[in-house]
């Protein structure tokens, strides 16, 4: 698949869609479109670095910290790899947010982090 091609899976549970990981790390960007929330959840390791947003630890077992160096975090959403919304917090307005994840099933999750300046960053974390 080249950069201009896209594969679309209507239901990831019914598909054999795979996210390849290369020896040097994740090299492929992907996006999940959430029909009911009208925006795309995706992963782009390179562009989100410039937003000054970090998530740690990853892998994590009980909690994650989301930090922003430039603008306060206004909203945070956690999505599973199928694009289902797990948790959503509004009006956070902090530079450092701690989220409990002990009850989540082990796996890969995406966080939708909206900043006060209008920037939206998607980060992934692993729950162990």
FIKE-820898 format. One line per field, with one value per atom (N, C-alpha, C): residue number from 1; residue in one letter; atom name; y, z, x. Coordinates in steps of 0.001 Angstrom, whole numbers. Layout:
BEGIN
i = NUM, ...
aa = a, ...
at = CA, ...
y = Y, ...
z = Z, ...
x = X, ...
end
This chain:
BEGIN
i = 1, 1, 1, 2, 2, 2, 3, 3, 3, 4, 4, 4, 5, 5, 5, 6, 6, 6, 7, 7, 7, 8, 8, 8, 9, 9, 9, 10, 10, 10, 11, 11, 11, 12, 12, 12, 13, 13, 13, 14, 14, 14, 15, 15, 15, 16, 16, 16, 17, 17, 17, 18, 18, 18, 19, 19, 19, 20, 20, 20, 21, 21, 21, 22, 22, 22, 23, 23, 23, 24, 24, 24, 25, 25, 25, 26, 26, 26, 27, 27, 27, 28, 28, 28, 29, 29, 29, 30, 30, 30, 31, 31, 31, 32, 32, 32, 33, 33, 33, 34, 34, 34, 35, 35, 35, 36, 36, 36, 37, 37, 37, 38, 38, 38, 39, 39, 39, 40, 40, 40, 41, 41, 41, 42, 42, 42, 43, 43, 43, 44, 44, 44, 45, 45, 45, 46, 46, 46, 47, 47, 47, 48, 48, 48, 49, 49, 49, 50, 50, 50, 51, 51, 51, 52, 52, 52, 53, 53, 53, 54, 54, 54, 55, 55, 55, 56, 56, 56, 57, 57, 57, 58, 58, 58, 59, 59, 59, 60, 60, 60, 61, 61, 61, 62, 62, 62, 63, 63, 63, 64, 64, 64, 65, 65, 65, 66, 66, 66, 67, 67, 67, 68, 68, 68, 69, 69, 69, 70, 70, 70, 71, 71, 71, 72, 72, 72, 73, 73, 73, 74, 74, 74, 75, 75, 75, 76, 76, 76, 77, 77, 77, 78, 78, 78, 79, 79, 79, 80, 80, 80, 81, 81, 81, 82, 82, 82, 83, 83, 83, 84, 84, 84, 85, 85, 85, 86, 86, 86, 87, 87, 87, 88, 88, 88, 89, 89, 89, 90, 90, 90, 91, 91, 91, 92, 92, 92, 93, 93, 93, 94, 94, 94, 95, 95, 95, 96, 96, 96, 97, 97, 97, 98, 98, 98, 99, 99, 99, 100, 100, 100, 101, 101, 101, 102, 102, 102, 103, 103, 103, 104, 104, 104, 105, 105, 105, 106, 106, 106, 107, 107, 107, 108, 108, 108, 109, 109, 109, 110, 110, 110, 111, 111, 111, 112, 112, 112, 113, 113, 113, 114, 114, 114, 115, 115, 115, 116, 116, 116, 117, 117, 117, 118, 118, 118, 119, 119, 119, 120, 120, 120, 121, 121, 121, 122, 122, 122, 123, 123, 123, 124, 124, 124, 125, 125, 125, 126, 126, 126, 127, 127, 127, 128, 128, 128
aa = x, x, x, x, x, x, x, x, x, x, x, x, x, x, x, x, x, x, x, x, x, x, x, x, x, x, x, x, x, x, x, x, x, x, x, x, x, x, x, x, x, x, x, x, x, x, x, x, x, x, x, x, x, x, x, x, x, x, x, x, x, x, x, x, x, x, x, x, x, x, x, x, x, x, x, x, x, x, x, x, x, x, x, x, x, x, x, x, x, x, x, x, x, x, x, x, x, x, x, x, x, x, x, x, x, x, x, x, x, x, x, x, x, x, x, x, x, x, x, x, x, x, x, x, x, x, x, x, x, x, x, x, x, x, x, x, x, x, x, x, x, x, x, x, x, x, x, x, x, x, x, x, x, x, x, x, x, x, x, x, x, x, x, x, x, x, x, x, x, x, x, x, x, x, x, x, x, x, x, x, x, x, x, x, x, x, x, x, x, x, x, x, x, x, x, x, x, x, x, x, x, x, x, x, x, x, x, x, x, x, x, x, x, x, x, x, x, x, x, x, x, x, x, x, x, x, x, x, x, x, x, x, x, x, x, x, x, x, x, x, x, x, x, x, x, x, x, x, x, x, x, x, x, x, x, x, x, x, x, x, x, x, x, x, x, x, x, x, x, x, x, x, x, x, x, x, x, x, x, x, x, x, x, x, x, x, x, x, x, x, x, x, x, x, x, x, x, x, x, x, x, x, x, x, x, x, x, x, x, x, x, x, x, x, x, x, x, x, x, x, x, x, x, x, x, x, x, x, x, x, x, x, x, x, x, x, x, x, x, x, x, x, x, x, x, x, x, x, x, x, x, x, x, x, x, x, x, x, x, x, x, x, x, x, x, x, x, x, x, x, x, x, x, x, x, x, x, x, x, x, x, x, x, x
at = N, CA, C, N, CA, C, N, CA, C, N, CA, C, N, CA, C, N, CA, C, N, CA, C, N, CA, C, N, CA, C, N, CA, C, N, CA, C, N, CA, C, N, CA, C, N, CA, C, N, CA, C, N, CA, C, N, CA, C, N, CA, C, N, CA, C, N, CA, C, N, CA, C, N, CA, C, N, CA, C, N, CA, C, N, CA, C, N, CA, C, N, CA, C, N, CA, C, N, CA, C, N, CA, C, N, CA, C, N, CA, C, N, CA, C, N, CA, C, N, CA, C, N, CA, C, N, CA, C, N, CA, C, N, CA, C, N, CA, C, N, CA, C, N, CA, C, N, CA, C, N, CA, C, N, CA, C, N, CA, C, N, CA, C, N, CA, C, N, CA, C, N, CA, C, N, CA, C, N, CA, C, N, CA, C, N, CA, C, N, CA, C, N, CA, C, N, CA, C, N, CA, C, N, CA, C, N, CA, C, N, CA, C, N, CA, C, N, CA, C, N, CA, C, N, CA, C, N, CA, C, N, CA, C, N, CA, C, N, CA, C, N, CA, C, N, CA, C, N, CA, C, N, CA, C, N, CA, C, N, CA, C, N, CA, C, N, CA, C, N, CA, C, N, CA, C, N, CA, C, N, CA, C, N, CA, C, N, CA, C, N, CA, C, N, CA, C, N, CA, C, N, CA, C, N, CA, C, N, CA, C, N, CA, C, N, CA, C, N, CA, C, N, CA, C, N, CA, C, N, CA, C, N, CA, C, N, CA, C, N, CA, C, N, CA, C, N, CA, C, N, CA, C, N, CA, C, N, CA, C, N, CA, C, N, CA, C, N, CA, C, N, CA, C, N, CA, C, N, CA, C, N, CA, C, N, CA, C, N, CA, C, N, CA, C, N, CA, C, N, CA, C, N, CA, C, N, CA, C, N, CA, C, N, CA, C, N, CA, C, N, CA, C, N, CA, C, N, CA, C, N, CA, C, N, CA, C, N, CA, C, N, CA, C, N, CA, C
y = -1172, 0, 1237, 2163, 3396, 4477, 5641, 6732, 7265, 7118, 7668, 6656, 5421, 4403, 4256, 3804, 3587, 2301, 1586, 432, 814, 433, 768, -524, -637, -1764, -1199, -1589, -1072, -1519, -2739, -3267, -4021, -3482, -4124, -5511, -5733, -7048, -8114, -7722, -8667, -8714, -7963, -7897, -8534, -8684, -9188, -8068, -6844, -5681, -5775, -5557, -5637, -4343, -3992, -2821, -3311, -3295, -3860, -3019, -3689, -3015, -3462, -2499, -2771, -2835, -3445, -3582, -2260, -1147, 142, 805, 194, 792, 971, 1649, 1860, 2824, 2380, 3198, 3566, 2985, 3185, 4033, 5058, 5855, 5200, 5300, 4784, 5722, 5641, 6457, 5586, 5851, 5209, 6315, 6193, 7204, 6762, 7604, 7336, 7954, 7145, 7655, 8520, 8110, 8828, 10051, 10221, 11413, 12369, 12013, 12893, 13446, 12629, 12994, 11720, 11877, 10737, 10554, 9316, 8961, 8321, 8839, 8300, 8402, 7958, 7967, 8519, 9576, 10168, 10577, 9710, 9910, 11197, 11615, 12740, 14085, 14317, 15628, 15920, 14888, 15146, 15543, 15274, 15685, 17190, 17925, 19375, 20003, 19295, 19841, 19854, 19194, 19181, 18365, 17348, 16504, 15151, 14703, 13386, 12559, 11248, 10317, 9293, 9031, 8071, 7515, 6361, 5412, 4635, 4026, 3121, 2073, 847, 278, 749, 723, 1142, 97, 78, -900, -269, 808, 1401, 2798, 3597, 4964, 5435, 6505, 7191, 8680, 9352, 10804, 11387, 12428, 13181, 14571, 15022, 16342, 17169, 18462, 19404, 20508, 20820, 21860, 23247, 23338, 24622, 25168, 24325, 24772, 23798, 24287, 23410, 22373, 21205, 20129, 20418, 20510, 20829, 19593, 18597, 17369, 16190, 15044, 13812, 12681, 11903, 10711, 9516, 8371, 7109, 6229, 5707, 4821, 3494, 2396, 1125, 1058, 14, -101, -239, -587, -677, 667, 1689, 3012, 3291, 2387, 2588, 3523, 4469, 5393, 4657, 4730, 4077, 5091, 6261, 7304, 8669, 9662, 11028, 11994, 12937, 13992, 15346, 16225, 17586, 18569, 19774, 20863, 20446, 19792, 19361, 20580, 21394, 22638, 22496, 21532, 21300, 21028, 21210, 20857, 19401, 18796, 17405, 16714, 15646, 14915, 13467, 12960, 11549, 10825, 9709, 8917, 7489, 7007, 5638, 4682, 3634, 2667, 1226, 1039, -305, -1247, -714, -1559, -1887, -1287, -1560, -2941, -3567, -4841, -4558, -5465, -5286, -5124, -4173, -3932, -2562, -2165, -866, 80, 1296, 2309, 3601, 4418, 5732, 6792, 7876, 8998, 10170, 10796, 12023, 13143, 14012, 15066, 16406, 17149, 18468, 19521, 20457, 21511, 22790, 23651, 24924, 25790, 25663, 26476, 25903, 24808, 24214, 23031, 22772, 21630, 20334, 19327, 17992, 17029, 16259, 15310, 13923, 12953, 11560, 10840, 10200, 9415, 8004, 7073, 5693, 5299, 4333, 3742, 2275, 1519, 83, -166, -892, -1297, -2716, -2938, -4296, -4767
z = 0, 0, 0, -891, -951, -102, -20, 795, 294, -974, -1516, -1557, -1268, -1270, 132, 229, 1526, 1476, 2570, 2724, 3713, 3426, 4309, 4794, 6094, 6710, 7469, 7112, 7768, 9227, 9496, 10854, 11089, 11926, 12145, 12761, 13495, 14099, 13039, 11899, 10835, 9747, 9925, 8881, 9357, 8420, 8743, 8621, 8926, 8825, 9862, 9436, 10330, 10288, 11405, 11499, 11588, 10463, 10476, 11316, 12067, 12850, 12302, 11923, 11359, 12476, 12232, 13287, 13944, 13214, 13770, 14512, 14586, 15241, 14273, 14706, 13891, 12764, 11523, 10357, 9559, 9869, 9091, 9874, 9250, 9864, 9544, 10462, 10177, 10795, 10301, 10827, 10999, 12054, 12289, 12300, 11464, 11443, 12354, 13250, 14200, 13635, 13155, 12493, 13394, 14627, 15506, 16150, 16093, 16702, 15649, 14366, 13243, 13222, 13594, 13391, 13255, 12824, 12590, 13756, 14204, 15213, 14462, 14600, 13848, 14614, 13982, 14603, 13606, 13975, 13159, 14104, 14287, 15268, 15040, 13807, 13521, 13784, 13347, 13495, 14931, 15727, 17092, 17998, 17605, 18406, 18563, 17519, 17560, 18487, 18871, 19749, 21206, 21538, 22907, 23858, 23355, 24179, 24360, 25605, 25882, 26703, 26583, 27370, 27947, 29239, 29901, 31133, 31648, 30998, 29924, 29054, 28069, 27758, 28107, 28608, 30030, 30345, 31654, 32176, 33501, 34057, 34890, 35606, 36489, 36079, 35510, 35137, 34029, 33346, 32385, 32732, 32404, 32528, 31134, 30907, 29663, 30024, 29342, 29641, 28371, 28530, 27428, 27854, 26997, 27297, 26874, 25955, 25345, 25683, 25789, 25982, 26915, 27685, 28596, 27833, 28429, 27868, 28218, 27210, 27469, 27432, 26603, 26514, 26290, 26843, 26644, 26388, 25342, 25061, 24913, 25388, 25195, 24311, 23232, 22287, 22232, 22064, 21844, 20385, 20028, 18678, 17619, 18025, 17087, 16899, 17615, 17482, 18424, 19365, 20325, 21446, 21794, 22875, 24209, 24990, 26295, 27405, 27314, 28324, 27680, 28146, 27632, 28798, 28846, 29872, 29187, 29607, 29078, 30168, 29756, 30666, 31661, 31166, 32018, 32432, 31463, 31668, 32609, 32308, 33053, 32076, 32523, 31714, 31932, 33022, 33349, 33816, 33114, 33437, 33738, 34843, 35196, 34987, 34252, 33985, 34475, 35233, 35726, 34586, 34406, 33326, 33828, 35144, 35722, 35241, 34976, 34564, 33075, 32291, 30852, 30584, 29526, 29059, 28448, 28620, 28031, 26525, 25981, 24548, 24194, 22934, 22425, 22423, 22915, 22981, 22356, 21900, 21344, 22243, 22452, 23206, 22265, 22362, 21628, 22645, 22416, 23360, 22666, 23135, 22588, 23505, 22905, 23674, 23597, 24566, 24642, 23404, 22739, 21549, 20271, 20384, 19238, 18624, 19043, 18537, 19056, 18195, 18595, 18289, 19294, 19167, 19488, 18691, 18942, 19370, 20504, 21013, 21302, 21229, 21570, 22843, 23540, 24697, 24766, 25463, 25631, 27075, 27287, 28620, 28829, 29902, 30244, 31510
x = 843, 0, 891, 643, 1425, 761, 1403, 879, -454, -762, -1998, -3136, -2847, -3892, -4463, -5677, -6313, -7117, -7091, -7946, -9023, -10256, -11357, -11993, -12110, -12801, -13987, -15206, -16401, -16473, -16078, -16125, -14825, -13934, -12643, -12789, -13856, -14065, -14315, -14889, -15197, -14135, -13044, -12031, -10732, -9821, -8494, -7478, -7907, -7039, -5931, -4690, -3551, -2762, -2142, -1289, 145, 888, 2240, 3198, 4054, 5089, 6431, 7238, 8541, 9573, 10741, 11751, 12152, 12115, 12498, 11343, 10203, 9051, 7899, 6889, 5708, 6023, 5896, 6215, 4971, 3853, 2649, 1663, 1130, 76, -1253, -2206, -3526, -4548, -5757, -6847, -8075, -8812, -10093, -11130, -12154, -13197, -14329, -14694, -15763, -17041, -17977, -19175, -20034, -20233, -21144, -20525, -19202, -18603, -18065, -18160, -17861, -16437, -15471, -14082, -13256, -12021, -11151, -10198, -10076, -9097, -7952, -6755, -5632, -4341, -3294, -1981, -986, -329, 717, 1836, 2784, 3851, 4620, 4810, 5686, 5031, 3803, 3185, 2775, 2448, 2012, 3171, 4410, 5560, 5616, 5276, 5379, 4345, 3301, 2270, 2718, 3821, 4318, 3474, 2784, 1931, 2611, 2675, 3246, 2266, 2412, 1608, 2567, 2464, 3356, 2650, 3045, 3949, 3203, 3927, 3362, 4419, 4192, 2942, 2627, 1328, 839, -131, -306, -1235, -2349, -2060, -3069, -3522, -2613, -2947, -2012, -2435, -1579, -1591, -509, -416, -373, -1147, -1120, -606, 442, 995, 1100, 927, 1060, 2016, 2973, 3951, 3489, 2524, 2200, 822, -168, -1542, -2247, -3203, -3924, -4745, -4895, -5705, -7161, -8021, -9433, -10335, -10007, -10799, -9874, -10277, -9516, -10497, -10235, -11028, -10118, -10565, -9848, -10710, -10092, -10768, -10028, -10766, -10086, -9649, -8950, -8381, -9478, -10689, -11815, -12510, -12051, -12638, -13789, -14059, -15147, -14689, -15523, -15225, -15305, -14224, -14166, -14449, -13822, -14004, -13817, -14570, -14454, -14548, -13602, -13624, -13602, -14504, -14539, -14140, -13780, -13428, -12346, -11320, -10218, -9391, -8963, -8218, -7020, -6178, -4950, -3814, -2590, -1429, -1020, -1489, -1161, -2438, -2819, -4043, -3676, -4173, -3967, -5293, -5238, -6444, -6230, -7183, -7144, -7507, -6703, -6977, -6953, -6942, -6823, -7919, -9118, -10249, -10276, -9369, -9336, -8743, -9214, -8663, -7288, -6344, -5015, -5116, -4347, -4371, -3850, -4072, -3637, -4833, -4630, -5670, -5168, -6106, -5792, -6403, -5671, -6207, -6397, -7539, -7873, -7680, -6704, -6373, -6612, -7612, -7923, -7315, -6568, -5919, -6737, -6531, -7254, -7043, -5883, -5603, -6223, -7011, -7677, -6952, -5721, -4962, -5567, -5636, -6070, -4938, -4550, -3447, -3972, -3572, -3916, -2647, -2691, -1562, -2039, -1130, -1477, -762, -1350, -677, -1065, -255, -482, -873, -1960, -2404, -1950, -1190, -738, -1414
end
